[in-house]
Amino acid sequence: MMRILDKSVNDFIKDVASKSPTPGGGAVGAVVAALGTALVEMVASLTIGKKGYEEYEAEMERAISESSYRRKRLLEIADEDIKAFNEVMSALKLPKDTPEKKKIRSEKLQESLKKACEVPYDLAREISKICPLAKSMNEFGNKNAKSDADSAIALLEAAFKSAVANVEINLNSIKDGDFVSSMREAMSELKGSVDKCISNSKKNR
């Protein structure tokens, strides 16, 4: 499988538009989050060295370093999402014509569904770490790039909603009650953190 990182924007969009179920919403959400993160880097870069922003130099440098790392991680998550979905589809295609085969299929399916939950959870967690950087750009970044900081926040918000949707749709098919409750609790904590960050960022517009 070719990595998303190695595809042109046009080819990726064509892949999304095709009848293939992958790349789907999860992978798209990760790419959108990566674009939002790239805008954080851009605003920070446009702030460093500018008159009147000297006191924020260290913050901007930190934002660039962390955003660069997380942007690359987000693209890895996009690829992981495609792989996880394909594993679910493979499990669904396993034979179930005998009790033993049916049991094996069920186990493989449940295992793959958990992975399909964990990947968008990782996306949500990454966004929760990037959001404060975007908020900082909105507050302290170059005012001439404020629309870019606003755009970063909007993209991260949309990507987080995508992550939530993809976790939930897979949780609905998982029979392990402990896993489901643990994942929902973890997502609830992330949602509270991200919602607060997004809300505070919008107040600064």
C-alpha positions as CSV (number, residue, x, y, z in Angstrom):
1,M,0.0,0.0,0.0
2,M,1.4,3.4,-1.0
3,R,1.6,5.8,1.9
4,I,-0.5,8.9,1.8
5,L,2.6,10.9,2.3
6,D,3.9,9.7,-1.1
7,K,0.7,10.6,-3.0
8,S,-0.1,13.9,-4.7
9,V,-3.0,15.9,-3.3
10,N,-5.0,15.2,-6.5
11,D,-4.4,11.4,-6.3
12,F,-5.4,11.3,-2.7
13,I,-8.6,13.2,-3.4
14,K,-9.4,10.9,-6.3
15,D,-8.9,7.9,-4.0
16,V,-11.3,9.4,-1.5
17,A,-13.9,10.0,-4.3
18,S,-13.6,6.5,-5.7
19,K,-16.0,3.6,-4.8
20,S,-13.4,2.1,-2.6
21,P,-14.2,2.5,1.1
22,T,-10.7,3.5,1.9
23,P,-9.4,6.1,2.4
24,G,-12.5,7.1,4.3
25,G,-13.5,9.5,6.9
26,G,-10.9,8.5,9.4
27,A,-8.0,8.9,7.0
28,V,-9.4,12.1,5.7
29,G,-9.8,13.4,9.3
30,A,-6.1,12.7,10.0
31,V,-5.1,14.5,6.8
32,V,-7.3,17.5,7.7
33,A,-5.7,17.6,11.2
34,A,-2.2,17.5,9.5
35,L,-3.2,20.5,7.4
36,G,-4.4,22.3,10.5
37,T,-1.1,21.5,12.2
38,A,0.8,22.7,9.1
39,L,-1.0,26.1,9.4
40,V,0.1,26.2,13.1
41,E,3.7,25.8,11.9
42,M,3.2,28.5,9.2
43,V,1.8,31.1,11.6
44,A,4.7,30.4,14.0
45,S,7.2,30.8,11.2
46,L,5.6,34.1,10.1
47,T,5.9,35.4,13.7
48,I,9.5,34.6,14.4
49,G,11.8,37.5,13.7
50,K,8.9,40.0,13.4
51,K,9.1,43.3,15.3
52,G,6.7,43.4,18.3
53,Y,6.7,39.6,18.7
54,E,10.1,39.2,20.3
55,E,8.7,38.0,23.6
56,Y,7.0,35.1,21.9
57,E,10.1,33.8,20.0
58,A,10.6,30.8,22.3
59,E,6.9,29.9,22.2
60,M,6.9,30.0,18.4
61,E,10.0,27.9,18.1
62,R,8.5,25.3,20.4
63,A,5.3,25.3,18.3
64,I,7.2,24.7,15.1
65,S,9.2,21.8,16.6
66,E,6.2,20.1,18.1
67,S,3.9,20.7,15.2
68,S,6.4,19.3,12.8
69,Y,6.6,16.1,14.8
70,R,2.8,15.8,15.2
71,R,2.1,16.6,11.5
72,K,4.2,13.6,10.5
73,R,2.5,11.4,13.1
74,L,-0.9,12.4,11.8
75,L,-0.1,11.2,8.3
76,E,1.0,7.9,9.8
77,I,-2.3,7.7,11.5
78,A,-4.1,8.2,8.2
79,D,-2.3,5.2,6.8
80,E,-3.0,3.2,10.0
81,D,-6.7,4.0,9.6
82,I,-6.8,2.6,6.1
83,K,-5.0,-0.6,7.3
84,A,-7.3,-1.0,10.3
85,F,-10.4,-0.7,8.1
86,N,-9.0,-3.2,5.6
87,E,-8.4,-5.7,8.4
88,V,-12.0,-5.3,9.5
89,M,-13.1,-6.1,5.9
90,S,-10.8,-9.1,5.8
91,A,-12.3,-10.4,9.0
92,L,-15.8,-10.1,7.6
93,K,-14.9,-12.1,4.6
94,L,-13.6,-15.1,6.7
95,P,-15.7,-18.3,6.3
96,K,-18.4,-19.0,8.8
97,D,-19.8,-22.3,7.5
98,T,-18.8,-24.3,10.6
99,P,-19.0,-23.5,14.4
100,E,-15.2,-23.5,14.6
101,K,-14.8,-21.1,11.6
102,K,-17.6,-18.9,12.9
103,K,-15.8,-18.6,16.2
104,I,-12.4,-17.8,14.6
105,R,-14.2,-15.2,12.4
106,S,-15.9,-13.6,15.4
107,E,-12.6,-13.4,17.3
108,K,-10.7,-11.8,14.4
109,L,-13.5,-9.4,13.8
110,Q,-13.6,-8.2,17.4
111,E,-9.9,-7.9,17.4
112,S,-9.9,-5.8,14.2
113,L,-12.8,-3.6,15.4
114,K,-10.8,-2.7,18.5
115,K,-7.9,-1.7,16.4
116,A,-10.3,0.3,14.2
117,C,-11.3,2.2,17.4
118,E,-7.8,2.7,18.7
119,V,-6.6,4.4,15.5
120,P,-9.1,7.3,15.6
121,Y,-8.6,7.5,19.3
122,D,-4.9,8.1,18.6
123,L,-6.1,10.8,16.1
124,A,-8.2,12.5,18.8
125,R,-5.4,12.3,21.3
126,E,-3.0,14.0,18.8
127,I,-5.5,16.7,18.1
128,S,-5.8,17.4,21.9
129,K,-2.1,18.0,22.0
130,I,-2.0,20.2,18.9
131,C,-5.1,22.4,19.9
132,P,-3.2,24.4,22.6
133,L,-0.5,25.2,20.0
134,A,-3.2,26.5,17.6
135,K,-4.8,28.5,20.5
136,S,-1.4,30.0,21.2
137,M,-1.0,31.1,17.5
138,N,-4.4,32.7,17.7
139,E,-3.5,34.7,20.8
140,F,0.2,35.5,20.2
141,G,0.9,34.8,16.5
142,N,1.5,37.3,13.8
143,K,-1.8,39.2,13.5
144,N,-1.4,39.4,9.7
145,A,-1.8,35.6,9.7
146,K,-4.8,35.5,12.1
147,S,-7.1,34.0,9.4
148,D,-4.6,31.2,9.1
149,A,-4.7,30.6,12.8
150,D,-8.5,30.6,12.7
151,S,-8.4,28.1,9.8
152,A,-6.1,25.8,11.8
153,I,-8.6,25.8,14.7
154,A,-11.5,25.1,12.4
155,L,-9.7,22.2,10.7
156,L,-8.7,20.7,14.0
157,E,-12.2,20.9,15.3
158,A,-13.6,19.2,12.2
159,A,-10.9,16.5,12.4
160,F,-11.7,15.8,16.0
161,K,-15.4,15.4,15.2
162,S,-14.4,12.9,12.5
163,A,-12.3,11.0,15.1
164,V,-15.2,10.8,17.5
165,A,-17.6,9.5,14.8
166,N,-15.1,6.8,13.8
167,V,-14.5,5.6,17.3
168,E,-18.3,5.5,18.0
169,I,-19.2,3.6,14.9
170,N,-16.8,0.8,15.7
171,L,-17.6,0.7,19.4
172,N,-21.2,-0.1,18.5
173,S,-20.1,-3.5,17.1
174,I,-17.7,-4.4,20.0
175,K,-18.9,-6.9,22.5
176,D,-16.2,-6.3,25.1
177,G,-18.0,-4.1,27.6
178,D,-14.9,-3.2,29.5
179,F,-13.1,-2.0,26.4
180,V,-16.2,0.0,25.3
181,S,-16.6,1.8,28.6
182,S,-12.9,2.5,28.9
183,M,-12.7,3.9,25.4
184,R,-15.8,6.0,25.9
185,E,-14.5,7.4,29.1
186,A,-11.1,8.2,27.5
187,M,-12.9,9.9,24.5
188,S,-15.1,11.9,26.8
189,E,-12.0,13.3,28.6
190,L,-10.4,14.2,25.3
191,K,-13.6,15.8,24.1
192,G,-13.8,18.0,27.2
193,S,-10.3,19.1,26.7
194,V,-10.6,19.8,23.0
195,D,-14.0,21.5,23.3
196,K,-12.6,23.8,26.0
197,C,-9.5,24.7,23.9
198,I,-11.6,25.3,20.7
199,S,-14.1,27.5,22.7
200,N,-11.3,29.6,24.2
201,S,-9.6,29.9,20.9
202,K,-12.8,31.3,19.3
203,K,-13.1,33.9,22.0
204,N,-9.9,35.4,20.8
205,R,-11.0,35.9,17.2
